Amino acid sequence: MFGGHGLFRDGIMFAIVLKGGLYFKVDDVSRIHFTKRNLPAFTYLSKGRTVRLGYHEAPADALEDETVMAEWCRLGWQAALRSKRAT
């Protein structure tokens, strides 16, 4: 998947691993948790334009604590579910 890997639950992607980083799915409901912590969106350059995906970087403390990681995974999963229901 475009040079990275998707993390799936029940066939729904809720996170991606790209360029050495972990990014969780975000939506209008969950974005505030990421912006409060200044966690950037995943972006890439395509045809001279910056493209922003609906995924934001995981916080460093999530990579060090499984309880914290579970909470951020839950946020990504819930955003992915809401996104799927909207389609």
Biotite code that builds the C-alpha atoms (Angstrom):
import biotite.structure as struc

atoms = struc.array([
    struc.Atom([0.000, 0.000, 0.000], chain_id="A", res_id=1, res_name="MET", atom_name="CA", element="C"),
    struc.Atom([1.834, 3.069, -1.330], chain_id="A", res_id=2, res_name="PHE", atom_name="CA", element="C"),
    struc.Atom([5.081, 2.000, 0.322], chain_id="A", res_id=3, res_name="GLY", atom_name="CA", element="C"),
    struc.Atom([3.559, 1.373, 3.733], chain_id="A", res_id=4, res_name="GLY", atom_name="CA", element="C"),
    struc.Atom([1.332, -1.008, 5.626], chain_id="A", res_id=5, res_name="HIS", atom_name="CA", element="C"),
    struc.Atom([-2.256, -0.778, 6.766], chain_id="A", res_id=6, res_name="GLY", atom_name="CA", element="C"),
    struc.Atom([-3.488, -1.949, 10.150], chain_id="A", res_id=7, res_name="LEU", atom_name="CA", element="C"),
    struc.Atom([-6.902, -3.564, 9.885], chain_id="A", res_id=8, res_name="PHE", atom_name="CA", element="C"),
    struc.Atom([-9.595, -4.799, 12.218], chain_id="A", res_id=9, res_name="ARG", atom_name="CA", element="C"),
    struc.Atom([-12.532, -6.714, 10.787], chain_id="A", res_id=10, res_name="ASP", atom_name="CA", element="C"),
    struc.Atom([-11.405, -5.722, 7.298], chain_id="A", res_id=11, res_name="GLY", atom_name="CA", element="C"),
    struc.Atom([-11.416, -1.981, 8.061], chain_id="A", res_id=12, res_name="ILE", atom_name="CA", element="C"),
    struc.Atom([-8.188, 0.006, 8.038], chain_id="A", res_id=13, res_name="MET", atom_name="CA", element="C"),
    struc.Atom([-7.759, 2.186, 11.142], chain_id="A", res_id=14, res_name="PHE", atom_name="CA", element="C"),
    struc.Atom([-4.040, 2.978, 11.013], chain_id="A", res_id=15, res_name="ALA", atom_name="CA", element="C"),
    struc.Atom([-1.085, 3.060, 8.644], chain_id="A", res_id=16, res_name="ILE", atom_name="CA", element="C"),
    struc.Atom([2.635, 2.585, 9.077], chain_id="A", res_id=17, res_name="VAL", atom_name="CA", element="C"),
    struc.Atom([4.568, 4.748, 6.620], chain_id="A", res_id=18, res_name="LEU", atom_name="CA", element="C"),
    struc.Atom([8.057, 6.201, 6.494], chain_id="A", res_id=19, res_name="LYS", atom_name="CA", element="C"),
    struc.Atom([8.859, 4.867, 9.948], chain_id="A", res_id=20, res_name="GLY", atom_name="CA", element="C"),
    struc.Atom([5.792, 6.432, 11.562], chain_id="A", res_id=21, res_name="GLY", atom_name="CA", element="C"),
    struc.Atom([2.451, 5.203, 12.867], chain_id="A", res_id=22, res_name="LEU", atom_name="CA", element="C"),
    struc.Atom([-0.639, 7.186, 11.872], chain_id="A", res_id=23, res_name="TYR", atom_name="CA", element="C"),
    struc.Atom([-4.226, 6.702, 13.055], chain_id="A", res_id=24, res_name="PHE", atom_name="CA", element="C"),
    struc.Atom([-7.402, 7.367, 11.097], chain_id="A", res_id=25, res_name="LYS", atom_name="CA", element="C"),
    struc.Atom([-9.045, 10.659, 12.114], chain_id="A", res_id=26, res_name="VAL", atom_name="CA", element="C"),
    struc.Atom([-12.365, 12.312, 11.423], chain_id="A", res_id=27, res_name="ASP", atom_name="CA", element="C"),
    struc.Atom([-14.151, 15.448, 12.591], chain_id="A", res_id=28, res_name="ASP", atom_name="CA", element="C"),
    struc.Atom([-14.980, 13.793, 15.928], chain_id="A", res_id=29, res_name="VAL", atom_name="CA", element="C"),
    struc.Atom([-11.507, 12.472, 16.801], chain_id="A", res_id=30, res_name="SER", atom_name="CA", element="C"),
    struc.Atom([-9.303, 15.142, 15.189], chain_id="A", res_id=31, res_name="ARG", atom_name="CA", element="C"),
    struc.Atom([-9.345, 17.314, 18.326], chain_id="A", res_id=32, res_name="ILE", atom_name="CA", element="C"),
    struc.Atom([-7.387, 14.669, 20.280], chain_id="A", res_id=33, res_name="HIS", atom_name="CA", element="C"),
    struc.Atom([-4.613, 14.827, 17.693], chain_id="A", res_id=34, res_name="PHE", atom_name="CA", element="C"),
    struc.Atom([-4.550, 18.589, 17.213], chain_id="A", res_id=35, res_name="THR", atom_name="CA", element="C"),
    struc.Atom([-4.443, 19.190, 20.999], chain_id="A", res_id=36, res_name="LYS", atom_name="CA", element="C"),
    struc.Atom([-1.173, 17.248, 21.028], chain_id="A", res_id=37, res_name="ARG", atom_name="CA", element="C"),
    struc.Atom([0.147, 18.902, 17.837], chain_id="A", res_id=38, res_name="ASN", atom_name="CA", element="C"),
    struc.Atom([0.262, 15.527, 16.076], chain_id="A", res_id=39, res_name="LEU", atom_name="CA", element="C"),
    struc.Atom([0.651, 16.181, 12.357], chain_id="A", res_id=40, res_name="PRO", atom_name="CA", element="C"),
    struc.Atom([-1.387, 14.683, 9.559], chain_id="A", res_id=41, res_name="ALA", atom_name="CA", element="C"),
    struc.Atom([0.365, 12.355, 7.165], chain_id="A", res_id=42, res_name="PHE", atom_name="CA", element="C"),
    struc.Atom([1.147, 14.234, 3.960], chain_id="A", res_id=43, res_name="THR", atom_name="CA", element="C"),
    struc.Atom([2.980, 13.429, 0.774], chain_id="A", res_id=44, res_name="TYR", atom_name="CA", element="C"),
    struc.Atom([3.904, 15.227, -2.416], chain_id="A", res_id=45, res_name="LEU", atom_name="CA", element="C"),
    struc.Atom([2.077, 14.272, -5.642], chain_id="A", res_id=46, res_name="SER", atom_name="CA", element="C"),
    struc.Atom([2.462, 16.123, -8.919], chain_id="A", res_id=47, res_name="LYS", atom_name="CA", element="C"),
    struc.Atom([3.877, 19.141, -7.121], chain_id="A", res_id=48, res_name="GLY", atom_name="CA", element="C"),
    struc.Atom([1.034, 19.314, -4.597], chain_id="A", res_id=49, res_name="ARG", atom_name="CA", element="C"),
    struc.Atom([0.919, 18.343, -0.959], chain_id="A", res_id=50, res_name="THR", atom_name="CA", element="C"),
    struc.Atom([-1.729, 15.699, -0.345], chain_id="A", res_id=51, res_name="VAL", atom_name="CA", element="C"),
    struc.Atom([-3.042, 15.293, 3.189], chain_id="A", res_id=52, res_name="ARG", atom_name="CA", element="C"),
    struc.Atom([-4.474, 11.942, 4.245], chain_id="A", res_id=53, res_name="LEU", atom_name="CA", element="C"),
    struc.Atom([-7.071, 11.496, 6.985], chain_id="A", res_id=54, res_name="GLY", atom_name="CA", element="C"),
    struc.Atom([-4.455, 10.006, 9.303], chain_id="A", res_id=55, res_name="TYR", atom_name="CA", element="C"),
    struc.Atom([-2.483, 11.712, 12.073], chain_id="A", res_id=56, res_name="HIS", atom_name="CA", element="C"),
    struc.Atom([0.754, 10.675, 13.733], chain_id="A", res_id=57, res_name="GLU", atom_name="CA", element="C"),
    struc.Atom([0.597, 8.614, 16.905], chain_id="A", res_id=58, res_name="ALA", atom_name="CA", element="C"),
    struc.Atom([1.967, 10.242, 20.053], chain_id="A", res_id=59, res_name="PRO", atom_name="CA", element="C"),
    struc.Atom([5.353, 9.028, 21.298], chain_id="A", res_id=60, res_name="ALA", atom_name="CA", element="C"),
    struc.Atom([3.917, 7.857, 24.625], chain_id="A", res_id=61, res_name="ASP", atom_name="CA", element="C"),
    struc.Atom([1.631, 5.430, 22.782], chain_id="A", res_id=62, res_name="ALA", atom_name="CA", element="C"),
    struc.Atom([4.717, 3.661, 21.450], chain_id="A", res_id=63, res_name="LEU", atom_name="CA", element="C"),
    struc.Atom([5.967, 3.153, 24.998], chain_id="A", res_id=64, res_name="GLU", atom_name="CA", element="C"),
    struc.Atom([2.805, 2.153, 26.887], chain_id="A", res_id=65, res_name="ASP", atom_name="CA", element="C"),
    struc.Atom([0.331, -0.493, 25.770], chain_id="A", res_id=66, res_name="GLU", atom_name="CA", element="C"),
    struc.Atom([-2.562, 1.083, 27.700], chain_id="A", res_id=67, res_name="THR", atom_name="CA", element="C"),
    struc.Atom([-1.991, 4.413, 25.982], chain_id="A", res_id=68, res_name="VAL", atom_name="CA", element="C"),
    struc.Atom([-1.590, 2.633, 22.635], chain_id="A", res_id=69, res_name="MET", atom_name="CA", element="C"),
    struc.Atom([-4.922, 0.853, 23.123], chain_id="A", res_id=70, res_name="ALA", atom_name="CA", element="C"),
    struc.Atom([-6.677, 4.197, 23.645], chain_id="A", res_id=71, res_name="GLU", atom_name="CA", element="C"),
    struc.Atom([-5.222, 5.717, 20.465], chain_id="A", res_id=72, res_name="TRP", atom_name="CA", element="C"),
    struc.Atom([-6.057, 2.547, 18.526], chain_id="A", res_id=73, res_name="CYS", atom_name="CA", element="C"),
    struc.Atom([-9.622, 2.860, 19.788], chain_id="A", res_id=74, res_name="ARG", atom_name="CA", element="C"),
    struc.Atom([-9.789, 6.455, 18.510], chain_id="A", res_id=75, res_name="LEU", atom_name="CA", element="C"),
    struc.Atom([-8.529, 5.343, 15.089], chain_id="A", res_id=76, res_name="GLY", atom_name="CA", element="C"),
    struc.Atom([-10.912, 2.389, 14.984], chain_id="A", res_id=77, res_name="TRP", atom_name="CA", element="C"),
    struc.Atom([-13.936, 4.508, 15.914], chain_id="A", res_id=78, res_name="GLN", atom_name="CA", element="C"),
    struc.Atom([-13.050, 7.096, 13.249], chain_id="A", res_id=79, res_name="ALA", atom_name="CA", element="C"),
    struc.Atom([-12.693, 4.310, 10.677], chain_id="A", res_id=80, res_name="ALA", atom_name="CA", element="C"),
    struc.Atom([-16.096, 2.891, 11.645], chain_id="A", res_id=81, res_name="LEU", atom_name="CA", element="C"),
    struc.Atom([-17.764, 6.285, 11.359], chain_id="A", res_id=82, res_name="ARG", atom_name="CA", element="C"),
    struc.Atom([-16.094, 6.808, 7.986], chain_id="A", res_id=83, res_name="SER", atom_name="CA", element="C"),
    struc.Atom([-17.314, 3.432, 6.748], chain_id="A", res_id=84, res_name="LYS", atom_name="CA", element="C"),
    struc.Atom([-20.878, 4.150, 7.887], chain_id="A", res_id=85, res_name="ARG", atom_name="CA", element="C"),
    struc.Atom([-20.832, 7.490, 6.063], chain_id="A", res_id=86, res_name="ALA", atom_name="CA", element="C"),
    struc.Atom([-20.130, 5.794, 2.719], chain_id="A", res_id=87, res_name="THR", atom_name="CA", element="C"),
])
